[in-house]
């Protein structure tokens, strides 16, 4: 996964074009770099899967 693809995925999640996005274990650290600098970072929830993959969902209210 390249950075442009990750940004597109996050934007489509934010705009509710998709309900969730799947990030494979090998792409997680690169994806995370882009995720943590976003202003809406606290609206995005990651759900760890067995094996190290993560599913991300966008929440209407920011987590604390």
PDB file of N, CA, C and O in Angstrom:
ATOM      1  N   UNK A   1       0.855  -1.170   0.000  1.00  0.00           N
ATOM      2  CA  UNK A   1       0.000   0.000   0.000  1.00  0.00           C
ATOM      3  C   UNK A   1       0.902   1.235   0.000  1.00  0.00           C
ATOM      4  O   UNK A   1       1.806   1.356   0.827  1.00  0.00           O
ATOM      5  N   UNK A   2       0.646   2.145  -0.934  1.00  0.00           N
ATOM      6  CA  UNK A   2       1.416   3.384  -0.944  1.00  0.00           C
ATOM      7  C   UNK A   2       0.647   4.472  -0.196  1.00  0.00           C
ATOM      8  O   UNK A   2      -0.515   4.287   0.164  1.00  0.00           O
ATOM      9  N   UNK A   3       1.304   5.601   0.031  1.00  0.00           N
ATOM     10  CA  UNK A   3       0.710   6.673   0.839  1.00  0.00           C
ATOM     11  C   UNK A   3      -0.541   7.257   0.194  1.00  0.00           C
ATOM     12  O   UNK A   3      -1.510   7.562   0.889  1.00  0.00           O
ATOM     13  N   UNK A   4      -0.528   7.413  -1.118  1.00  0.00           N
ATOM     14  CA  UNK A   4      -1.702   7.967  -1.806  1.00  0.00           C
ATOM     15  C   UNK A   4      -2.913   7.057  -1.638  1.00  0.00           C
ATOM     16  O   UNK A   4      -4.027   7.534  -1.417  1.00  0.00           O
ATOM     17  N   UNK A   5      -2.700   5.774  -1.741  1.00  0.00           N
ATOM     18  CA  UNK A   5      -3.790   4.816  -1.571  1.00  0.00           C
ATOM     19  C   UNK A   5      -4.324   4.865  -0.138  1.00  0.00           C
ATOM     20  O   UNK A   5      -5.535   4.804   0.073  1.00  0.00           O
ATOM     21  N   UNK A   6      -3.442   4.972   0.831  1.00  0.00           N
ATOM     22  CA  UNK A   6      -3.862   5.039   2.237  1.00  0.00           C
ATOM     23  C   UNK A   6      -4.678   6.298   2.497  1.00  0.00           C
ATOM     24  O   UNK A   6      -5.688   6.244   3.199  1.00  0.00           O
ATOM     25  N   UNK A   7      -4.259   7.423   1.945  1.00  0.00           N
ATOM     26  CA  UNK A   7      -5.002   8.677   2.117  1.00  0.00           C
ATOM     27  C   UNK A   7      -6.381   8.564   1.476  1.00  0.00           C
ATOM     28  O   UNK A   7      -7.370   9.013   2.055  1.00  0.00           O
ATOM     29  N   UNK A   8      -6.454   7.970   0.291  1.00  0.00           N
ATOM     30  CA  UNK A   8      -7.756   7.780  -0.370  1.00  0.00           C
ATOM     31  C   UNK A   8      -8.670   6.893   0.472  1.00  0.00           C
ATOM     32  O   UNK A   8      -9.866   7.161   0.592  1.00  0.00           O
ATOM     33  N   UNK A   9      -8.107   5.843   1.048  1.00  0.00           N
ATOM     34  CA  UNK A   9      -8.893   4.942   1.891  1.00  0.00           C
ATOM     35  C   UNK A   9      -9.431   5.682   3.117  1.00  0.00           C
ATOM     36  O   UNK A   9     -10.599   5.523   3.472  1.00  0.00           O
ATOM     37  N   UNK A  10      -8.590   6.485   3.762  1.00  0.00           N
ATOM     38  CA  UNK A  10      -9.022   7.237   4.941  1.00  0.00           C
ATOM     39  C   UNK A  10     -10.086   8.268   4.591  1.00  0.00           C
ATOM     40  O   UNK A  10     -11.035   8.465   5.349  1.00  0.00           O
ATOM     41  N   UNK A  11      -9.933   8.920   3.455  1.00  0.00           N
ATOM     42  CA  UNK A  11     -10.931   9.910   3.042  1.00  0.00           C
ATOM     43  C   UNK A  11     -12.266   9.255   2.708  1.00  0.00           C
ATOM     44  O   UNK A  11     -13.320   9.801   3.035  1.00  0.00           O
ATOM     45  N   UNK A  12     -12.235   8.105   2.070  1.00  0.00           N
ATOM     46  CA  UNK A  12     -13.489   7.420   1.761  1.00  0.00           C
ATOM     47  C   UNK A  12     -14.155   6.911   3.037  1.00  0.00           C
ATOM     48  O   UNK A  12     -15.381   6.836   3.108  1.00  0.00           O
ATOM     49  N   UNK A  13     -13.367   6.566   4.031  1.00  0.00           N
ATOM     50  CA  UNK A  13     -13.915   6.175   5.327  1.00  0.00           C
ATOM     51  C   UNK A  13     -14.563   7.382   6.008  1.00  0.00           C
ATOM     52  O   UNK A  13     -15.669   7.284   6.540  1.00  0.00           O
ATOM     53  N   UNK A  14     -13.872   8.505   5.988  1.00  0.00           N
ATOM     54  CA  UNK A  14     -14.390   9.727   6.607  1.00  0.00           C
ATOM     55  C   UNK A  14     -15.680  10.183   5.939  1.00  0.00           C
ATOM     56  O   UNK A  14     -16.615  10.611   6.616  1.00  0.00           O
ATOM     57  N   UNK A  15     -15.732  10.093   4.615  1.00  0.00           N
ATOM     58  CA  UNK A  15     -16.901  10.545   3.855  1.00  0.00           C
ATOM     59  C   UNK A  15     -18.019   9.515   3.815  1.00  0.00           C
ATOM     60  O   UNK A  15     -19.025   9.706   3.132  1.00  0.00           O
ATOM     61  N   UNK A  16     -17.839   8.417   4.553  1.00  0.00           N
ATOM     62  CA  UNK A  16     -18.841   7.348   4.673  1.00  0.00           C
ATOM     63  C   UNK A  16     -19.142   6.669   3.332  1.00  0.00           C
ATOM     64  O   UNK A  16     -20.232   6.136   3.127  1.00  0.00           O
ATOM     65  N   UNK A  17     -18.164   6.697   2.427  1.00  0.00           N
ATOM     66  CA  UNK A  17     -18.298   5.979   1.167  1.00  0.00           C
ATOM     67  C   UNK A  17     -18.125   4.479   1.398  1.00  0.00           C
ATOM     68  O   UNK A  17     -18.679   3.655   0.670  1.00  0.00           O
ATOM     69  N   UNK A  18     -17.349   4.144   2.421  1.00  0.00           N
ATOM     70  CA  UNK A  18     -17.186   2.759   2.853  1.00  0.00           C
ATOM     71  C   UNK A  18     -17.415   2.714   4.355  1.00  0.00           C
ATOM     72  O   UNK A  18     -17.191   3.702   5.054  1.00  0.00           O
ATOM     73  N   UNK A  19     -17.861   1.567   4.845  1.00  0.00           N
ATOM     74  CA  UNK A  19     -18.151   1.409   6.269  1.00  0.00           C
ATOM     75  C   UNK A  19     -16.892   1.112   7.082  1.00  0.00           C
ATOM     76  O   UNK A  19     -16.766   1.529   8.233  1.00  0.00           O
ATOM     77  N   UNK A  20     -15.956   0.376   6.455  1.00  0.00           N
ATOM     78  CA  UNK A  20     -14.719   0.022   7.141  1.00  0.00           C
ATOM     79  C   UNK A  20     -13.622  -0.221   6.116  1.00  0.00           C
ATOM     80  O   UNK A  20     -13.887  -0.486   4.943  1.00  0.00           O
ATOM     81  N   UNK A  21     -12.385  -0.124   6.587  1.00  0.00           N
ATOM     82  CA  UNK A  21     -11.247  -0.435   5.722  1.00  0.00           C
ATOM     83  C   UNK A  21     -10.379  -1.477   6.423  1.00  0.00           C
ATOM     84  O   UNK A  21     -10.271  -1.503   7.648  1.00  0.00           O
ATOM     85  N   UNK A  22      -9.780  -2.314   5.626  1.00  0.00           N
ATOM     86  CA  UNK A  22      -8.944  -3.411   6.114  1.00  0.00           C
ATOM     87  C   UNK A  22      -7.491  -3.077   5.809  1.00  0.00           C
ATOM     88  O   UNK A  22      -7.145  -2.744   4.676  1.00  0.00           O
ATOM     89  N   UNK A  23      -6.640  -3.168   6.835  1.00  0.00           N
ATOM     90  CA  UNK A  23      -5.210  -2.931   6.663  1.00  0.00           C
ATOM     91  C   UNK A  23      -4.464  -4.191   7.101  1.00  0.00           C
ATOM     92  O   UNK A  23      -4.594  -4.649   8.236  1.00  0.00           O
ATOM     93  N   UNK A  24      -3.693  -4.729   6.183  1.00  0.00           N
ATOM     94  CA  UNK A  24      -2.927  -5.942   6.466  1.00  0.00           C
ATOM     95  C   UNK A  24      -1.758  -5.625   7.406  1.00  0.00           C
ATOM     96  O   UNK A  24      -1.274  -4.495   7.466  1.00  0.00           O
ATOM     97  N   UNK A  25      -1.332  -6.631   8.116  1.00  0.00           N
ATOM     98  CA  UNK A  25      -0.258  -6.495   9.107  1.00  0.00           C
ATOM     99  C   UNK A  25       0.984  -5.829   8.507  1.00  0.00           C
ATOM    100  O   UNK A  25       1.574  -4.954   9.140  1.00  0.00           O
ATOM    101  N   UNK A  26       1.381  -6.223   7.318  1.00  0.00           N
ATOM    102  CA  UNK A  26       2.606  -5.693   6.711  1.00  0.00           C
ATOM    103  C   UNK A  26       2.468  -4.225   6.303  1.00  0.00           C
ATOM    104  O   UNK A  26       3.480  -3.552   6.110  1.00  0.00           O
ATOM    105  N   UNK A  27       1.249  -3.716   6.170  1.00  0.00           N
ATOM    106  CA  UNK A  27       1.026  -2.318   5.790  1.00  0.00           C
ATOM    107  C   UNK A  27       0.720  -1.419   6.982  1.00  0.00           C
ATOM    108  O   UNK A  27       0.642  -0.199   6.836  1.00  0.00           O
ATOM    109  N   UNK A  28       0.547  -2.013   8.159  1.00  0.00           N
ATOM    110  CA  UNK A  28       0.046  -1.255   9.299  1.00  0.00           C
ATOM    111  C   UNK A  28       0.936  -0.079   9.698  1.00  0.00           C
ATOM    112  O   UNK A  28       0.422   1.023   9.891  1.00  0.00           O
ATOM    113  N   UNK A  29       2.230  -0.268   9.826  1.00  0.00           N
ATOM    114  CA  UNK A  29       3.103   0.812  10.309  1.00  0.00           C
ATOM    115  C   UNK A  29       3.121   1.997   9.336  1.00  0.00           C
ATOM    116  O   UNK A  29       3.111   3.148   9.775  1.00  0.00           O
ATOM    117  N   UNK A  30       3.146   1.741   8.044  1.00  0.00           N
ATOM    118  CA  UNK A  30       3.094   2.830   7.072  1.00  0.00           C
ATOM    119  C   UNK A  30       1.747   3.545   7.141  1.00  0.00           C
ATOM    120  O   UNK A  30       1.684   4.772   7.065  1.00  0.00           O
ATOM    121  N   UNK A  31       0.683   2.779   7.285  1.00  0.00           N
ATOM    122  CA  UNK A  31      -0.662   3.335   7.383  1.00  0.00           C
ATOM    123  C   UNK A  31      -0.793   4.179   8.650  1.00  0.00           C
ATOM    124  O   UNK A  31      -1.379   5.261   8.622  1.00  0.00           O
ATOM    125  N   UNK A  32      -0.255   3.688   9.746  1.00  0.00           N
ATOM    126  CA  UNK A  32      -0.342   4.371  11.030  1.00  0.00           C
ATOM    127  C   UNK A  32       0.325   5.741  10.991  1.00  0.00           C
ATOM    128  O   UNK A  32      -0.174   6.690  11.596  1.00  0.00           O
ATOM    129  N   UNK A  33       1.449   5.854  10.283  1.00  0.00           N
ATOM    130  CA  UNK A  33       2.141   7.142  10.161  1.00  0.00           C
ATOM    131  C   UNK A  33       1.207   8.219   9.615  1.00  0.00           C
ATOM    132  O   UNK A  33       1.232   9.359  10.077  1.00  0.00           O
ATOM    133  N   UNK A  34       0.397   7.863   8.648  1.00  0.00           N
ATOM    134  CA  UNK A  34      -0.546   8.818   8.059  1.00  0.00           C
ATOM    135  C   UNK A  34      -1.748   9.036   8.962  1.00  0.00           C
ATOM    136  O   UNK A  34      -2.300  10.135   9.017  1.00  0.00           O
ATOM    137  N   UNK A  35      -2.145   8.012   9.654  1.00  0.00           N
ATOM    138  CA  UNK A  35      -3.329   8.072  10.498  1.00  0.00           C
ATOM    139  C   UNK A  35      -3.150   9.012  11.685  1.00  0.00           C
ATOM    140  O   UNK A  35      -4.035   9.825  11.954  1.00  0.00           O
ATOM    141  N   UNK A  36      -2.047   8.926  12.391  1.00  0.00           N
ATOM    142  CA  UNK A  36      -1.879   9.667  13.638  1.00  0.00           C
ATOM    143  C   UNK A  36      -1.702  11.169  13.441  1.00  0.00           C
ATOM    144  O   UNK A  36      -1.842  11.925  14.402  1.00  0.00           O
ATOM    145  N   UNK A  37      -1.402  11.617  12.246  1.00  0.00           N
ATOM    146  CA  UNK A  37      -1.239  13.057  12.013  1.00  0.00           C
ATOM    147  C   UNK A  37      -2.531  13.726  11.534  1.00  0.00           C
ATOM    148  O   UNK A  37      -2.569  14.944  11.361  1.00  0.00           O
ATOM    149  N   UNK A  38      -3.570  12.950  11.323  1.00  0.00           N
ATOM    150  CA  UNK A  38      -4.845  13.497  10.857  1.00  0.00           C
ATOM    151  C   UNK A  38      -5.571  14.210  11.992  1.00  0.00           C
ATOM    152  O   UNK A  38      -5.482  13.801  13.150  1.00  0.00           O
ATOM    153  N   UNK A  39      -6.291  15.280  11.651  1.00  0.00           N
ATOM    154  CA  UNK A  39      -7.064  15.999  12.650  1.00  0.00           C
ATOM    155  C   UNK A  39      -8.210  15.158  13.185  1.00  0.00           C
ATOM    156  O   UNK A  39      -8.607  15.320  14.339  1.00  0.00           O
ATOM    157  N   UNK A  40      -8.741  14.273  12.373  1.00  0.00           N
ATOM    158  CA  UNK A  40      -9.866  13.435  12.801  1.00  0.00           C
ATOM    159  C   UNK A  40      -9.410  12.070  13.338  1.00  0.00           C
ATOM    160  O   UNK A  40     -10.181  11.110  13.350  1.00  0.00           O
ATOM    161  N   UNK A  41      -8.165  12.000  13.775  1.00  0.00           N
ATOM    162  CA  UNK A  41      -7.576  10.756  14.266  1.00  0.00           C
ATOM    163  C   UNK A  41      -8.434  10.084  15.341  1.00  0.00           C
ATOM    164  O   UNK A  41      -8.590   8.863  15.333  1.00  0.00           O
ATOM    165  N   UNK A  42      -8.981  10.859  16.251  1.00  0.00           N
ATOM    166  CA  UNK A  42      -9.755  10.287  17.360  1.00  0.00           C
ATOM    167  C   UNK A  42     -11.124   9.780  16.928  1.00  0.00           C
ATOM    168  O   UNK A  42     -11.830   9.164  17.725  1.00  0.00           O
ATOM    169  N   UNK A  43     -11.507  10.026  15.693  1.00  0.00           N
ATOM    170  CA  UNK A  43     -12.773   9.513  15.166  1.00  0.00           C
ATOM    171  C   UNK A  43     -12.596   8.132  14.528  1.00  0.00           C
ATOM    172  O   UNK A  43     -13.577   7.451  14.228  1.00  0.00           O
ATOM    173  N   UNK A  44     -11.364   7.732  14.329  1.00  0.00           N
ATOM    174  CA  UNK A  44     -11.092   6.478  13.640  1.00  0.00           C
ATOM    175  C   UNK A  44     -10.716   5.408  14.660  1.00  0.00           C
ATOM    176  O   UNK A  44      -9.784   5.577  15.446  1.00  0.00           O
ATOM    177  N   UNK A  45     -11.447   4.326  14.630  1.00  0.00           N
ATOM    178  CA  UNK A  45     -11.254   3.238  15.587  1.00  0.00           C
ATOM    179  C   UNK A  45     -10.668   2.034  14.869  1.00  0.00           C
ATOM    180  O   UNK A  45     -11.205   1.587  13.856  1.00  0.00           O
ATOM    181  N   UNK A  46      -9.575   1.514  15.388  1.00  0.00           N
ATOM    182  CA  UNK A  46      -8.958   0.318  14.844  1.00  0.00           C
ATOM    183  C   UNK A  46      -9.321  -0.896  15.662  1.00  0.00           C
ATOM    184  O   UNK A  46      -9.243  -0.869  16.890  1.00  0.00           O
ATOM    185  N   UNK A  47      -9.714  -1.954  14.997  1.00  0.00           N
ATOM    186  CA  UNK A  47     -10.085  -3.199  15.670  1.00  0.00           C
ATOM    187  C   UNK A  47      -9.103  -4.276  15.213  1.00  0.00           C
ATOM    188  O   UNK A  47      -9.113  -4.703  14.058  1.00  0.00           O
ATOM    189  N   UNK A  48      -8.271  -4.696  16.133  1.00  0.00           N
ATOM    190  CA  UNK A  48      -7.234  -5.690  15.813  1.00  0.00           C
ATOM    191  C   UNK A  48      -7.870  -7.044  15.515  1.00  0.00           C
ATOM    192  O   UNK A  48      -8.830  -7.464  16.161  1.00  0.00           O
ATOM    193  N   UNK A  49      -7.310  -7.699  14.532  1.00  0.00           N
ATOM    194  CA  UNK A  49      -7.758  -9.027  14.140  1.00  0.00           C
ATOM    195  C   UNK A  49      -6.667 -10.036  14.492  1.00  0.00           C
ATOM    196  O   UNK A  49      -5.505  -9.676  14.681  1.00  0.00           O
ATOM    197  N   UNK A  50      -7.049 -11.254  14.574  1.00  0.00           N
ATOM    198  CA  UNK A  50      -6.069 -12.305  14.830  1.00  0.00           C
ATOM    199  C   UNK A  50      -5.066 -12.335  13.672  1.00  0.00           C
ATOM    200  O   UNK A  50      -5.458 -12.332  12.505  1.00  0.00           O
ATOM    201  N   UNK A  51      -3.794 -12.365  13.996  1.00  0.00           N
ATOM    202  CA  UNK A  51      -2.761 -12.401  12.972  1.00  0.00           C
ATOM    203  C   UNK A  51      -2.126 -11.043  12.694  1.00  0.00           C
ATOM    204  O   UNK A  51      -1.165 -10.966  11.928  1.00  0.00           O
ATOM    205  N   UNK A  52      -2.639  -9.969  13.297  1.00  0.00           N
ATOM    206  CA  UNK A  52      -2.019  -8.658  13.150  1.00  0.00           C
ATOM    207  C   UNK A  52      -2.683  -7.715  12.181  1.00  0.00           C
ATOM    208  O   UNK A  52      -2.263  -6.562  12.082  1.00  0.00           O
ATOM    209  N   UNK A  53      -3.702  -8.147  11.458  1.00  0.00           N
ATOM    210  CA  UNK A  53      -4.428  -7.254  10.562  1.00  0.00           C
ATOM    211  C   UNK A  53      -5.350  -6.362  11.400  1.00  0.00           C
ATOM    212  O   UNK A  53      -5.669  -6.688  12.544  1.00  0.00           O
ATOM    213  N   UNK A  54      -5.775  -5.233  10.820  1.00  0.00           N
ATOM    214  CA  UNK A  54      -6.625  -4.287  11.550  1.00  0.00           C
ATOM    215  C   UNK A  54      -7.763  -3.828  10.645  1.00  0.00           C
ATOM    216  O   UNK A  54      -7.564  -3.580   9.456  1.00  0.00           O
ATOM    217  N   UNK A  55      -8.957  -3.717  11.223  1.00  0.00           N
ATOM    218  CA  UNK A  55     -10.104  -3.137  10.540  1.00  0.00           C
ATOM    219  C   UNK A  55     -10.368  -1.777  11.177  1.00  0.00           C
ATOM    220  O   UNK A  55     -10.464  -1.667  12.400  1.00  0.00           O
ATOM    221  N   UNK A  56     -10.483  -0.748  10.352  1.00  0.00           N
ATOM    222  CA  UNK A  56     -10.736   0.601  10.844  1.00  0.00           C
ATOM    223  C   UNK A  56     -12.148   1.032  10.499  1.00  0.00           C
ATOM    224  O   UNK A  56     -12.640   0.782   9.398  1.00  0.00           O
ATOM    225  N   UNK A  57     -12.799   1.690  11.463  1.00  0.00           N
ATOM    226  CA  UNK A  57     -14.135   2.241  11.271  1.00  0.00           C
ATOM    227  C   UNK A  57     -14.130   3.693  11.710  1.00  0.00           C
ATOM    228  O   UNK A  57     -13.335   4.091  12.562  1.00  0.00           O
ATOM    229  N   UNK A  58     -15.024   4.487  11.123  1.00  0.00           N
ATOM    230  CA  UNK A  58     -15.122   5.903  11.458  1.00  0.00           C
ATOM    231  C   UNK A  58     -16.298   6.114  12.395  1.00  0.00           C
ATOM    232  O   UNK A  58     -17.416   5.687  12.107  1.00  0.00           O
ATOM    233  N   UNK A  59     -16.042   6.779  13.527  1.00  0.00           N
ATOM    234  CA  UNK A  59     -17.076   7.046  14.514  1.00  0.00           C
ATOM    235  C   UNK A  59     -17.511   8.511  14.423  1.00  0.00           C
ATOM    236  O   UNK A  59     -16.686   9.391  14.178  1.00  0.00           O
ATOM    237  N   UNK A  60     -18.803   8.769  14.620  1.00  0.00           N
ATOM    238  CA  UNK A  60     -19.302  10.132  14.575  1.00  0.00           C
ATOM    239  C   UNK A  60     -18.764  10.970  15.734  1.00  0.00           C
ATOM    240  O   UNK A  60     -18.481  12.156  15.566  1.00  0.00           O
ATOM    241  N   UNK A  61     -18.625  10.365  16.893  1.00  0.00           N
ATOM    242  CA  UNK A  61     -18.082  11.080  18.045  1.00  0.00           C
ATOM    243  C   UNK A  61     -16.657  10.615  18.311  1.00  0.00           C
ATOM    244  O   UNK A  61     -16.340   9.429  18.229  1.00  0.00           O
ATOM    245  N   UNK A  62     -15.812  11.586  18.631  1.00  0.00           N
ATOM    246  CA  UNK A  62     -14.403  11.266  18.893  1.00  0.00           C
ATOM    247  C   UNK A  62     -14.287  10.495  20.204  1.00  0.00           C
ATOM    248  O   UNK A  62     -15.024  10.734  21.160  1.00  0.00           O
ATOM    249  N   UNK A  63     -13.342   9.569  20.214  1.00  0.00           N
ATOM    250  CA  UNK A  63     -13.077   8.858  21.461  1.00  0.00           C
ATOM    251  C   UNK A  63     -12.263   9.771  22.377  1.00  0.00           C
ATOM    252  O   UNK A  63     -11.634  10.724  21.918  1.00  0.00           O
ATOM    253  N   UNK A  64     -12.282   9.476  23.648  1.00  0.00           N
ATOM    254  CA  UNK A  64     -11.577  10.344  24.598  1.00  0.00           C
ATOM    255  C   UNK A  64     -10.133   9.954  24.760  1.00  0.00           C
ATOM    256  O   UNK A  64      -9.405  10.587  25.525  1.00  0.00           O
TER     257      UNK A  64
END
